[in-house]
Amino acid sequence: MTTVIIVIAVLIAVPLIYLATLDGSFKVRRSLEIAVDQKTVFDKIRDFRSWSDWSPWLMHEPDTTLEFSDTPDREGGWYSWDGSIVGAGKLTHEKFSGEEKIEQRIEFTRPFKSVSSVWWEFEPKGEGKTLVHWNMAGSMPFLFRFMAKKMPAYISKDYDTGLYMLRGELETDAEVPCISFDGPVELPEQTALTLHFEGHLEAMKKAMTEGFPRLGHYVDEQGLTATGCPFSIYHKVDLKTMHFDCDMAIPVAPETTSTELEVKRFSGGRYYKTTLRGSYEFLELAWYQAYAHLQMSKIKPLHKQASREMYENDPATVSHSNEIVTSIYIPIK
């Protein structure tokens, strides 16, 4: 019995000792220039009642319960949120320094408890433009210290999304990502003409710029009929190195044959659909938010199955990049 107790004690002690050696602190700073004057952007951010219009978290759960203090745009003002997906917490204005800086305190109560400092800095850039800096510093609870190194990357994606959405609220005609989470769908089996690509992100962008027109020209030259929207299907993705193994594809009839381009058949299945309305430049953020939504919703993606990116309309036919529609399909159980 004594031996068993010692083994159990060691098993408990080892991870605790490991956590004690980790630095649980983290810091994030993201910036974006917005073509409005300093006072306008300062007033927008200090009014918590406006946050639901551009919050990168509340878009995951628009019906989140929100409560506000009597003066949510003043020092000491606050708002709190309570949702089944986004968790619960409270954000409080601690100090305004003219129109140059806002200092805040953020308290998370669910899914875990923590307190961090948030601050905004507003730097006039002339010609009615303002460089907005969004900062956060804090530390993870003891048992979550192992997550500290990853926190800046996660928060940075949220901050970037929020800053672009904020710019869309303030700046006329700005490019802005509009991301919606549509839920589980069934995709049918598809036959498609394809061009394969394997390489890094920038090379992939160039390959797609050349590849999809080539696929389209081939369909026209051969008198074929596209049976759906063009799409990319990602077989393997290494986010650390940004290395991609994928196919560019145009769906065609199952009986289609080709001597020049490879015809492939892709199985259907159950997917979670996320829609981006906006420039392709926002696709990286949309993919991040799609996976974040699955994690918050406790939906497990099937990592061994390929994800898809479907291009619902032709950018050449829209009057603004905000009208471009792309659907993201992540396979799920």
Helices and strands as residue ranges (DSSP letters): H 2-20, E 25-34, H 38-46, G 48-53, G 58-60, E 65-68, E 78-83, E 87-97, E 101-110, E 114-126, E 129-139, G 142-147, H 151-170, E 178-187, E 190-200, H 201-221, E 231-238, E 243-252, E 262-266, E 269-277, G 280-282, H 283-296, E 307-311, G 315-317, G 321-323, E 325-331
